[in-house]
Amino acid sequence: MATLFARIRGLVVAQAHETVDRVEDPQIMSHQLVRDLTTELAAANRGLVAALGAERQLQRSRERMGKEAGDWESSAETLLRKGEEGLAREALERAVSLRQGASALAQPLERAGRTVERLRSQVGRLRTELCRVRQRVAVIDVHQAAAQALRGAGAADDAYTRALDRAQELDRYERKAETGECEAEAAGELLDEQDRLERNVARLGADAAVDEAMAALRSKLAAQAAQPAAGSADPAPNQEKPS
């Protein structure tokens, strides 16, 4: 069962990767990467500015505390010369406290310096990476434009091929139409020949019938012509003989 679940999970992940690969556009994703790096560089710059501000604030606080400590030490010396030992002591206490405070700022100031250097290095690397990515994105744009041009050329080739196919199809139609026309012409000639043959046969039949009718008519006329001659040779049976 665990194997089945693992296979199902692998199938889902593979289909998800395939879907993302189909949708993912190199040009769009590369420009988004430039935007992300630009945002990260801006955030790093803001962090560097904040770290520099903190470092300078610590430095100024340390310098101010050292200066105030020196002023209290001068005041303590002046008061002690005047015999104001109690006031001089209080002034020295202020000076010592300020010196201690300034010394306590040494470690935070050192950490702030390291942070500033680290952030400077990060900002420098991000700037270098951003420049490199922009150069690569420019190359991707060129490749993408070339791919689009090739796709356009491929579409033109397809259109040209389709045009040639249509021309060949028209040639085939033309040949077919020409063949049909020739066949119709041949069929017409055959019909004409058959009509002439039938007319000739009919004419020959008609001529034979006319010849036959002519012969019959001649026989009839000959028979009619022979009958009066035969009648004149034989006397009529009822005719009386002369006395």
TITI-318804 format. One record per residue: residue number from 1; x, y, z of N, C-alpha, C, O, CB in turn. Coordinates in steps of 0.2 Angstrom, whole numbers. Glycine has a CB too. Example, Ala and Ser with C-alpha at 12.3 -4.5 7.8 and 13.67 -1.06 7.14 Angstrom:
[rec 1 [66 -28 39] [62 -22 39] [66 -16 39] [71 -17 42] [57 -22 45]]
[rec 2 [64 -11 35] [68 -5 36] [64 0 39] [67 6 40] [70 -3 29]]
//
This chain:
[rec 1 [4 -6 0] [0 0 0] [4 6 0] [3 11 -3] [-5 0 6]]
[rec 2 [10 6 4] [14 12 4] [17 13 -3] [18 19 -5] [20 11 9]]
[rec 3 [19 8 -7] [21 8 -13] [16 11 -18] [18 16 -22] [24 1 -16]]
[rec 4 [10 9 -17] [5 12 -21] [4 20 -20] [4 24 -25] [-2 9 -20]]
[rec 5 [4 22 -14] [4 29 -12] [10 33 -15] [9 38 -17] [3 30 -4]]
[rec 6 [16 30 -14] [22 33 -17] [21 34 -25] [23 39 -27] [28 29 -15]]
[rec 7 [18 29 -28] [18 29 -35] [12 35 -37] [13 39 -42] [15 23 -38]]
[rec 8 [7 35 -33] [2 40 -34] [5 47 -33] [4 52 -37] [-4 39 -30]]
[rec 9 [9 48 -28] [12 54 -26] [17 56 -32] [17 62 -34] [15 54 -20]]
[rec 10 [21 51 -34] [25 53 -40] [22 55 -46] [24 59 -50] [30 46 -41]]
[rec 11 [16 51 -47] [12 53 -53] [9 60 -53] [10 64 -58] [6 48 -54]]
[rec 12 [7 62 -47] [4 69 -46] [9 74 -47] [8 79 -50] [1 69 -39]]
[rec 13 [15 73 -44] [21 77 -44] [23 78 -51] [25 84 -54] [27 75 -40]]
[rec 14 [24 72 -55] [26 73 -62] [21 76 -66] [23 80 -70] [27 65 -65]]
[rec 15 [15 75 -65] [10 79 -69] [10 86 -67] [9 91 -72] [3 76 -68]]
[rec 16 [11 88 -61] [11 95 -59] [18 98 -62] [17 104 -65] [12 96 -51]]
[rec 17 [23 95 -62] [29 98 -66] [28 98 -73] [30 103 -76] [35 93 -65]]
[rec 18 [25 94 -76] [23 94 -83] [19 100 -85] [20 104 -90] [20 88 -86]]
[rec 19 [14 101 -81] [9 107 -82] [13 114 -81] [12 118 -85] [4 107 -77]]
[rec 20 [17 114 -76] [21 120 -74] [26 121 -80] [27 127 -82] [25 119 -68]]
[rec 21 [29 116 -83] [34 117 -89] [30 119 -95] [33 123 -98] [37 110 -90]]
[rec 22 [24 117 -96] [20 120 -102] [18 127 -101] [19 131 -105] [14 115 -103]]
[rec 23 [17 129 -95] [14 136 -93] [20 140 -93] [20 146 -95] [10 136 -87]]
[rec 24 [26 138 -90] [32 142 -89] [35 145 -95] [36 142 -100] [37 138 -85]]
[rec 25 [35 152 -95] [38 156 -100] [45 158 -98] [45 162 -93] [34 161 -103]]
[rec 26 [50 156 -102] [57 158 -100] [58 166 -99] [61 168 -94] [62 155 -104]]
[rec 27 [55 169 -104] [56 177 -104] [52 180 -98] [55 184 -94] [53 180 -110]]
[rec 28 [46 178 -97] [42 180 -91] [46 179 -84] [46 183 -80] [35 178 -91]]
[rec 29 [48 172 -84] [51 170 -77] [58 174 -76] [59 175 -71] [52 163 -77]]
[rec 30 [62 175 -82] [68 178 -81] [67 185 -79] [71 188 -74] [72 178 -87]]
[rec 31 [62 189 -81] [61 196 -79] [58 196 -72] [60 201 -69] [56 199 -84]]
[rec 32 [54 191 -70] [52 191 -63] [58 190 -59] [58 192 -53] [47 185 -62]]
[rec 33 [63 186 -61] [69 185 -57] [73 191 -56] [75 193 -51] [74 179 -60]]
[rec 34 [73 195 -61] [76 202 -61] [72 206 -56] [75 210 -52] [76 205 -68]]
[rec 35 [66 206 -56] [62 210 -51] [63 207 -44] [64 212 -39] [54 210 -53]]
[rec 36 [63 201 -43] [65 198 -36] [71 200 -34] [72 202 -28] [64 190 -36]]
[rec 37 [76 200 -38] [83 202 -36] [83 209 -34] [87 212 -30] [88 200 -41]]
[rec 38 [80 213 -38] [80 221 -37] [76 222 -30] [79 226 -27] [76 224 -43]]
[rec 39 [71 218 -29] [68 219 -22] [73 217 -17] [73 221 -11] [61 215 -22]]
[rec 40 [76 212 -17] [81 209 -12] [87 214 -12] [89 215 -6] [84 202 -14]]
[rec 41 [89 217 -17] [94 222 -17] [92 228 -13] [96 231 -9] [97 224 -24]]
[rec 42 [86 230 -14] [83 236 -11] [82 235 -3] [84 239 1] [76 238 -14]]
[rec 43 [80 229 -1] [80 227 6] [87 227 9] [87 229 15] [76 220 6]]
[rec 44 [91 224 5] [98 224 8] [101 231 9] [104 232 14] [103 220 3]]
[rec 45 [100 235 4] [102 242 5] [99 246 11] [102 249 15] [100 246 -1]]
[rec 46 [92 244 12] [89 247 18] [92 244 24] [93 248 29] [81 245 18]]
[rec 47 [94 238 24] [97 235 30] [104 238 31] [106 239 37] [98 227 30]]
[rec 48 [107 239 26] [114 242 26] [114 249 29] [118 251 33] [118 242 20]]
[rec 49 [109 253 27] [108 260 29] [106 260 36] [109 264 40] [102 263 25]]
[rec 50 [102 255 39] [100 255 46] [106 253 50] [107 256 55] [94 250 47]]
[rec 51 [110 248 47] [116 246 51] [121 252 52] [124 253 57] [119 240 48]]
[rec 52 [122 256 46] [127 261 46] [124 267 51] [128 270 55] [127 264 39]]
[rec 53 [117 268 51] [115 273 56] [116 271 63] [118 275 67] [107 274 55]]
[rec 54 [115 264 64] [116 262 71] [124 262 73] [125 264 79] [114 255 72]]
[rec 55 [128 261 68] [135 261 70] [137 268 71] [141 270 76] [139 258 64]]
[rec 56 [135 273 67] [136 280 68] [134 283 75] [137 287 78] [134 284 62]]
[rec 57 [128 280 76] [125 283 83] [129 280 89] [130 284 93] [117 280 83]]
[rec 58 [131 274 88] [135 271 93] [142 275 94] [144 277 99] [137 264 92]]
[rec 59 [145 277 88] [151 280 88] [150 287 91] [154 290 95] [154 281 81]]
[rec 60 [145 291 89] [143 297 92] [142 297 99] [144 301 103] [137 301 88]]
[rec 61 [138 292 101] [137 291 109] [143 290 112] [144 293 118] [132 285 110]]
[rec 62 [148 286 110] [154 285 113] [158 291 113] [162 293 118] [158 279 109]]
[rec 63 [158 295 107] [162 301 107] [160 306 112] [163 309 116] [163 304 100]]
[rec 64 [153 306 112] [150 311 117] [151 309 124] [153 314 128] [142 312 116]]
[rec 65 [151 303 126] [152 301 133] [159 302 135] [161 304 140] [150 293 134]]
[rec 66 [164 301 130] [171 302 131] [172 310 132] [176 312 137] [175 300 126]]
[rec 67 [169 314 128] [170 321 129] [167 323 136] [170 327 139] [166 325 123]]
[rec 68 [161 321 137] [158 323 144] [162 320 150] [163 324 155] [151 320 144]]
[rec 69 [165 314 149] [169 312 154] [175 316 155] [177 318 161] [172 305 153]]
[rec 70 [178 319 150] [184 323 150] [182 330 153] [186 333 157] [187 325 143]]
[rec 71 [176 332 151] [173 339 155] [173 338 162] [174 342 166] [167 341 151]]
[rec 72 [170 332 164] [169 331 172] [176 330 175] [177 333 181] [165 325 173]]
[rec 73 [180 327 172] [187 327 175] [190 334 175] [194 335 180] [191 322 170]]
[rec 74 [189 338 170] [192 345 171] [189 348 177] [192 352 181] [191 349 164]]
[rec 75 [182 347 177] [178 351 183] [181 348 189] [181 352 194] [171 350 182]]
[rec 76 [182 342 190] [184 339 196] [191 342 198] [192 343 204] [184 331 196]]
[rec 77 [195 343 193] [202 345 195] [201 353 197] [205 355 202] [206 345 188]]
[rec 78 [197 356 194] [196 363 196] [193 364 203] [195 368 207] [191 367 191]]
[rec 79 [188 360 204] [185 360 211] [190 357 216] [190 360 222] [179 355 211]]
[rec 80 [194 353 215] [199 350 220] [204 356 221] [206 356 227] [202 344 217]]
[rec 81 [206 360 216] [210 365 217] [207 371 222] [210 374 226] [212 369 211]]
[rec 82 [200 371 221] [197 376 226] [196 373 232] [193 377 237] [191 378 222]]
[rec 83 [197 367 234] [196 364 240] [189 361 241] [187 359 246] [197 369 245]]
[rec 84 [186 360 235] [179 357 235] [180 350 234] [178 347 229] [174 360 230]]
[rec 85 [182 346 239] [184 339 238] [178 335 237] [178 330 233] [188 336 244]]
[rec 86 [172 336 240] [166 333 239] [163 333 232] [161 329 229] [161 335 245]]
[rec 87 [163 340 230] [161 341 223] [165 338 218] [163 335 213] [160 349 222]]
[rec 88 [172 338 219] [177 335 215] [175 328 214] [176 325 209] [184 337 217]]
[rec 89 [174 325 220] [173 317 220] [166 316 216] [166 311 212] [172 315 227]]
[rec 90 [161 320 217] [155 319 213] [156 319 205] [154 316 201] [150 323 215]]
[rec 91 [161 324 204] [162 325 196] [166 320 194] [165 317 188] [166 332 196]]
[rec 92 [171 317 198] [175 311 196] [170 305 195] [171 301 191] [180 310 201]]
[rec 93 [165 304 199] [160 299 199] [157 299 192] [156 294 189] [155 299 205]]
[rec 94 [155 305 190] [151 306 184] [156 304 178] [154 301 173] [149 313 183]]
[rec 95 [162 306 179] [167 305 173] [169 298 173] [169 295 167] [174 309 175]]
[rec 96 [169 294 179] [171 287 178] [165 283 175] [166 279 171] [172 284 186]]
[rec 97 [159 285 177] [153 282 174] [152 283 167] [151 278 163] [146 285 178]]
[rec 98 [154 289 165] [154 290 157] [159 286 154] [158 283 148] [155 297 156]]
[rec 99 [165 285 157] [170 281 154] [168 274 154] [170 271 149] [177 282 158]]
[rec 100 [165 272 159] [163 265 159] [158 264 153] [158 259 150] [160 263 166]]
[rec 101 [153 269 153] [148 268 148] [151 268 141] [149 264 136] [143 274 148]]
[rec 102 [156 272 140] [159 273 133] [163 266 132] [163 264 126] [164 278 133]]
[rec 103 [166 263 137] [169 257 136] [164 251 135] [166 247 131] [173 255 142]]
[rec 104 [158 252 138] [153 247 136] [151 247 129] [148 242 127] [147 247 141]]
[rec 105 [151 253 126] [149 253 119] [154 250 114] [152 250 108] [148 260 117]]
[rec 106 [160 248 116] [165 246 112] [163 239 108] [163 239 102] [172 245 116]]
[rec 107 [160 235 112] [158 228 109] [152 229 105] [152 226 99] [156 223 115]]
[rec 108 [147 233 107] [141 234 102] [144 237 95] [141 236 90] [136 238 105]]
[rec 109 [148 242 97] [151 246 91] [155 241 86] [154 242 80] [155 251 93]]
[rec 110 [158 236 89] [162 231 85] [157 227 81] [158 225 75] [167 227 89]]
[rec 111 [152 225 85] [147 220 81] [143 224 76] [142 222 70] [142 218 86]]
[rec 112 [142 231 77] [139 235 72] [143 235 66] [141 235 60] [137 242 75]]
[rec 113 [150 236 67] [155 237 62] [155 230 57] [155 230 51] [162 238 64]]
[rec 114 [155 224 61] [155 218 57] [148 217 53] [148 215 48] [155 212 62]]
[rec 115 [143 219 56] [136 219 53] [136 223 46] [134 221 41] [130 221 57]]
[rec 116 [139 229 47] [140 234 41] [144 231 36] [142 231 30] [142 241 44]]
[rec 117 [149 228 38] [154 225 33] [150 219 29] [151 218 23] [160 222 36]]
[rec 118 [147 215 33] [143 209 30] [138 212 26] [137 209 20] [140 205 36]]
[rec 119 [134 217 28] [129 219 23] [132 223 17] [129 222 12] [124 224 27]]
[rec 120 [137 226 18] [141 229 12] [143 223 7] [142 224 1] [147 233 14]]
[rec 121 [145 218 10] [147 212 5] [141 209 2] [141 208 -4] [151 207 9]]
[rec 122 [135 208 6] [129 206 3] [127 210 -3] [125 208 -8] [124 205 8]]
[rec 123 [127 217 -1] [124 222 -6] [129 221 -13] [126 221 -18] [124 229 -3]]
[rec 124 [135 221 -12] [140 220 -17] [138 214 -21] [138 214 -28] [147 220 -15]]
[rec 125 [137 208 -18] [136 202 -21] [129 202 -25] [129 200 -31] [136 196 -17]]
[rec 126 [124 205 -22] [118 206 -25] [118 210 -31] [115 209 -36] [113 209 -20]]
[rec 127 [122 216 -31] [123 220 -37] [126 216 -42] [124 217 -48] [127 226 -35]]
[rec 128 [132 213 -41] [135 209 -46] [130 204 -49] [130 203 -55] [141 205 -43]]
[rec 129 [127 200 -44] [122 195 -47] [116 198 -51] [114 195 -56] [119 191 -41]]
[rec 130 [114 204 -49] [109 207 -53] [111 209 -60] [108 208 -65] [106 214 -49]]
[rec 131 [118 212 -60] [120 214 -67] [121 207 -71] [120 207 -77] [127 217 -66]]
[rec 132 [123 202 -68] [124 196 -72] [118 193 -74] [117 191 -80] [128 190 -67]]
[rec 133 [113 193 -70] [106 191 -72] [103 195 -77] [100 192 -82] [101 191 -66]]
[rec 134 [104 202 -77] [101 206 -82] [105 204 -89] [101 204 -94] [103 213 -80]]
[rec 135 [111 203 -89] [115 201 -95] [112 195 -98] [111 194 -104] [122 200 -94]]
[rec 136 [111 190 -93] [108 183 -95] [101 184 -98] [99 181 -102] [108 178 -90]]
[rec 137 [97 189 -94] [90 190 -97] [90 193 -104] [86 191 -108] [86 194 -92]]
[rec 138 [95 197 -105] [95 200 -111] [97 195 -117] [94 195 -122] [101 206 -112]]
[rec 139 [101 190 -115] [102 184 -119] [96 180 -120] [94 178 -126] [108 180 -117]]
[rec 140 [92 179 -115] [86 175 -116] [81 179 -120] [78 176 -124] [83 174 -109]]
[rec 141 [81 186 -119] [76 190 -124] [78 189 -131] [74 188 -135] [77 197 -122]]
[rec 142 [85 189 -132] [87 188 -139] [85 181 -142] [82 180 -147] [95 189 -140]]
[rec 143 [86 176 -138] [84 169 -140] [77 169 -141] [74 165 -145] [87 164 -134]]
[rec 144 [73 172 -136] [66 172 -137] [63 175 -143] [59 173 -147] [62 175 -131]]
[rec 145 [66 181 -145] [65 184 -151] [66 180 -157] [63 180 -162] [68 191 -151]]
[rec 146 [72 177 -156] [74 172 -162] [70 167 -163] [68 164 -168] [81 170 -161]]
[rec 147 [67 164 -157] [63 158 -157] [56 160 -160] [53 157 -164] [62 155 -150]]
[rec 148 [54 166 -158] [48 169 -161] [48 170 -168] [44 169 -172] [45 175 -158]]
[rec 149 [54 173 -170] [55 174 -178] [55 167 -181] [52 166 -187] [62 177 -179]]
[rec 150 [58 162 -178] [58 155 -181] [51 152 -182] [50 149 -187] [63 151 -178]]
[rec 151 [48 153 -176] [41 151 -176] [37 155 -182] [33 152 -185] [37 152 -170]]
[rec 152 [38 161 -183] [35 165 -188] [37 162 -195] [33 161 -199] [36 172 -188]]
[rec 153 [44 161 -195] [46 158 -202] [43 151 -203] [41 149 -209] [54 157 -202]]
[rec 154 [42 147 -198] [39 141 -198] [32 141 -200] [30 137 -205] [40 137 -192]]
[rec 155 [28 146 -198] [22 147 -200] [21 149 -207] [17 147 -211] [18 153 -195]]
[rec 156 [26 154 -209] [26 156 -216] [28 150 -221] [25 149 -226] [32 161 -217]]
[rec 157 [32 145 -218] [34 139 -222] [27 135 -223] [26 132 -228] [39 135 -219]]
[rec 158 [24 134 -217] [18 130 -217] [13 133 -222] [9 130 -225] [15 130 -210]]
[rec 159 [12 140 -222] [7 143 -226] [9 142 -233] [5 141 -238] [7 151 -225]]
[rec 160 [16 143 -235] [19 141 -241] [17 134 -244] [15 133 -249] [26 143 -242]]
[rec 161 [18 129 -239] [17 122 -240] [10 121 -242] [8 118 -246] [19 118 -235]]
[rec 162 [5 125 -238] [-2 124 -239] [-4 127 -246] [-8 124 -249] [-6 127 -233]]
[rec 163 [0 132 -247] [-2 135 -254] [0 131 -259] [-3 130 -264] [2 142 -254]]
[rec 164 [6 128 -259] [8 123 -264] [4 117 -264] [2 114 -270] [15 120 -262]]
[rec 165 [1 115 -258] [-3 109 -258] [-10 111 -262] [-13 107 -265] [-5 107 -251]]
[rec 166 [-12 117 -260] [-18 119 -264] [-17 120 -271] [-22 118 -275] [-21 126 -261]]
[rec 167 [-11 122 -273] [-10 123 -280] [-10 116 -284] [-12 115 -289] [-3 126 -282]]
[rec 168 [-7 111 -280] [-6 104 -283] [-13 101 -283] [-15 98 -287] [-2 100 -278]]
[rec 169 [-17 103 -278] [-24 101 -278] [-28 104 -284] [-32 100 -287] [-28 103 -271]]
[rec 170 [-27 110 -285] [-30 113 -291] [-28 110 -297] [-32 109 -302] [-29 121 -291]]
[rec 171 [-21 108 -298] [-19 105 -304] [-22 98 -304] [-24 96 -310] [-11 104 -303]]
[rec 172 [-23 95 -299] [-27 88 -299] [-34 89 -301] [-37 86 -305] [-27 85 -292]]
[rec 173 [-37 95 -299] [-44 96 -301] [-44 98 -308] [-49 96 -312] [-47 102 -297]]
[rec 174 [-39 102 -310] [-39 104 -317] [-38 97 -322] [-42 97 -327] [-34 109 -319]]
[rec 175 [-34 93 -320] [-33 87 -324] [-39 83 -324] [-41 80 -329] [-27 83 -321]]
[rec 176 [-42 82 -318] [-48 78 -317] [-54 81 -322] [-57 78 -325] [-51 78 -310]]
[rec 177 [-54 88 -322] [-59 91 -326] [-58 90 -333] [-62 89 -337] [-60 99 -324]]
[rec 178 [-51 91 -335] [-49 90 -342] [-51 83 -344] [-53 81 -350] [-42 91 -343]]
[rec 179 [-49 78 -339] [-51 71 -341] [-58 70 -342] [-60 66 -347] [-48 66 -335]]
[rec 180 [-62 73 -338] [-70 73 -338] [-72 76 -345] [-76 73 -348] [-73 76 -333]]
[rec 181 [-69 81 -347] [-71 84 -353] [-69 80 -359] [-73 79 -364] [-67 91 -354]]
[rec 182 [-63 77 -359] [-61 72 -364] [-66 66 -364] [-68 64 -370] [-54 70 -363]]
[rec 183 [-67 64 -358] [-72 58 -358] [-79 60 -361] [-82 56 -365] [-73 55 -351]]
[rec 184 [-81 66 -359] [-87 68 -362] [-87 69 -370] [-92 68 -373] [-90 75 -359]]
[rec 185 [-81 72 -372] [-81 73 -379] [-80 66 -383] [-83 65 -388] [-74 77 -381]]
[rec 186 [-77 61 -380] [-76 55 -383] [-83 51 -383] [-85 48 -388] [-71 50 -379]]
[rec 187 [-87 52 -377] [-94 49 -377] [-98 53 -382] [-102 49 -385] [-97 50 -370]]
[rec 188 [-97 59 -383] [-101 62 -388] [-100 60 -395] [-104 59 -399] [-100 70 -388]]
[rec 189 [-93 59 -396] [-91 56 -403] [-94 49 -404] [-96 47 -409] [-84 56 -404]]
[rec 190 [-94 45 -398] [-97 38 -399] [-104 39 -400] [-107 35 -404] [-95 34 -393]]
[rec 191 [-107 43 -397] [-115 44 -398] [-116 46 -405] [-121 44 -409] [-118 49 -393]]
[rec 192 [-112 51 -408] [-113 53 -415] [-112 47 -419] [-116 46 -424] [-108 59 -416]]
[rec 193 [-106 43 -418] [-105 38 -423] [-111 33 -422] [-113 30 -427] [-99 34 -421]]
[rec 194 [-114 32 -416] [-119 27 -416] [-125 30 -419] [-129 26 -422] [-121 26 -408]]
[rec 195 [-126 36 -419] [-132 39 -422] [-131 39 -430] [-136 37 -433] [-133 47 -420]]
[rec 196 [-125 40 -432] [-124 39 -439] [-125 32 -441] [-128 31 -447] [-117 41 -441]]
[rec 197 [-123 27 -437] [-124 20 -439] [-131 18 -439] [-133 15 -444] [-120 16 -434]]
[rec 198 [-134 21 -434] [-142 19 -434] [-145 22 -440] [-150 19 -443] [-145 21 -427]]
[rec 199 [-143 28 -441] [-146 32 -447] [-145 28 -454] [-149 27 -458] [-144 39 -448]]
[rec 200 [-139 26 -454] [-137 22 -460] [-141 15 -461] [-143 14 -466] [-129 20 -460]]
[rec 201 [-141 12 -455] [-145 6 -455] [-152 7 -456] [-155 3 -460] [-144 2 -448]]
[rec 202 [-155 12 -453] [-162 14 -455] [-163 16 -462] [-168 14 -465] [-164 20 -450]]
[rec 203 [-158 19 -465] [-158 21 -472] [-158 15 -476] [-162 14 -481] [-153 26 -474]]
[rec 204 [-153 10 -475] [-153 4 -479] [-159 0 -478] [-161 -3 -483] [-147 0 -476]]
[rec 205 [-162 0 -472] [-168 -4 -471] [-174 0 -475] [-178 -4 -479] [-170 -4 -464]]
[rec 206 [-174 6 -475] [-179 10 -479] [-178 9 -486] [-183 8 -490] [-179 17 -477]]
[rec 207 [-172 9 -489] [-170 8 -496] [-173 1 -498] [-176 0 -503] [-163 9 -498]]
[rec 208 [-171 -5 -494] [-173 -11 -495] [-181 -12 -496] [-184 -15 -500] [-171 -16 -490]]
[rec 209 [-184 -9 -491] [-192 -9 -491] [-194 -5 -497] [-199 -8 -500] [-194 -5 -485]]
[rec 210 [-191 0 -499] [-193 4 -505] [-192 -1 -511] [-196 -1 -516] [-190 11 -506]]
[rec 211 [-186 -4 -512] [-185 -8 -517] [-190 -14 -517] [-192 -16 -523] [-178 -11 -517]]
[rec 212 [-191 -17 -512] [-196 -22 -511] [-203 -20 -513] [-207 -23 -517] [-197 -25 -504]]
[rec 213 [-205 -14 -511] [-212 -11 -513] [-212 -10 -521] [-217 -11 -524] [-213 -5 -509]]
[rec 214 [-206 -7 -523] [-205 -6 -530] [-206 -12 -534] [-209 -12 -539] [-199 -2 -532]]
[rec 215 [-203 -17 -532] [-203 -24 -536] [-210 -27 -535] [-213 -29 -540] [-199 -29 -533]]
[rec 216 [-214 -26 -530] [-221 -28 -529] [-225 -24 -534] [-230 -27 -537] [-223 -28 -522]]
[rec 217 [-224 -18 -534] [-228 -13 -538] [-227 -15 -546] [-232 -15 -549] [-226 -6 -537]]
[rec 218 [-221 -17 -547] [-219 -18 -554] [-223 -25 -556] [-225 -26 -562] [-212 -19 -556]]
[rec 219 [-222 -30 -551] [-226 -36 -553] [-233 -35 -554] [-236 -39 -558] [-224 -41 -547]]
[rec 220 [-236 -31 -549] [-243 -30 -550] [-245 -27 -557] [-250 -29 -560] [-245 -25 -544]]
[rec 221 [-241 -22 -559] [-242 -19 -565] [-241 -23 -571] [-245 -23 -576] [-238 -13 -566]]
[rec 222 [-236 -28 -570] [-235 -33 -576] [-241 -38 -576] [-243 -40 -582] [-229 -36 -574]]
[rec 223 [-243 -40 -570] [-249 -44 -570] [-255 -41 -573] [-259 -44 -577] [-251 -47 -563]]
[rec 224 [-256 -35 -571] [-262 -31 -574] [-261 -30 -582] [-266 -31 -585] [-263 -24 -571]]
[rec 225 [-256 -29 -584] [-254 -28 -591] [-255 -35 -595] [-257 -35 -601] [-248 -25 -593]]
[rec 226 [-254 -40 -592] [-255 -47 -595] [-262 -49 -596] [-263 -53 -600] [-251 -52 -592]]
[rec 227 [-266 -47 -591] [-273 -50 -591] [-277 -47 -598] [-280 -52 -600] [-277 -47 -585]]
[rec 228 [-277 -41 -600] [-281 -40 -606] [-279 -44 -612] [-283 -46 -617] [-280 -32 -608]]
[rec 229 [-272 -45 -613] [-270 -49 -619] [-273 -56 -619] [-275 -59 -624] [-262 -49 -619]]
[rec 230 [-273 -59 -613] [-276 -66 -612] [-283 -66 -614] [-286 -71 -617] [-275 -69 -605]]
[rec 231 [-287 -61 -612] [-294 -61 -614] [-296 -60 -621] [-301 -63 -623] [-297 -55 -610]]
[rec 232 [-292 -57 -625] [-293 -56 -632] [-291 -62 -636] [-294 -63 -641] [-289 -50 -634]]
[rec 233 [-288 -67 -634] [-286 -73 -637] [-292 -78 -636] [-293 -82 -641] [-280 -76 -634]]
[rec 234 [-295 -79 -631] [-301 -84 -629] [-307 -80 -630] [-309 -75 -627] [-300 -87 -622]]
[rec 235 [-312 -83 -635] [-319 -80 -636] [-323 -81 -630] [-322 -86 -626] [-323 -83 -642]]
[rec 236 [-328 -77 -629] [-332 -78 -623] [-337 -84 -624] [-339 -85 -630] [-337 -71 -622]]
[rec 237 [-339 -88 -619] [-343 -94 -620] [-350 -92 -622] [-352 -97 -626] [-343 -98 -614]]
[rec 238 [-353 -87 -621] [-360 -86 -623] [-361 -82 -630] [-366 -81 -632] [-363 -81 -618]]
[rec 239 [-355 -81 -633] [-355 -77 -640] [-358 -82 -645] [-355 -88 -646] [-348 -74 -641]]
[rec 240 [-363 -80 -649] [-366 -84 -654] [-361 -84 -660] [-358 -79 -662] [-373 -82 -656]]
[rec 241 [-361 -91 -664] [-357 -91 -670] [-361 -88 -676] [-367 -89 -676] [-355 -98 -671]]
[rec 242 [-358 -86 -681] [-362 -83 -687] [-364 -89 -691] [-360 -94 -691] [-357 -78 -691]]
[rec 243 [-370 -88 -694] [-373 -93 -698] [-370 -93 -705] [-372 -97 -710] [-380 -93 -698]]
//
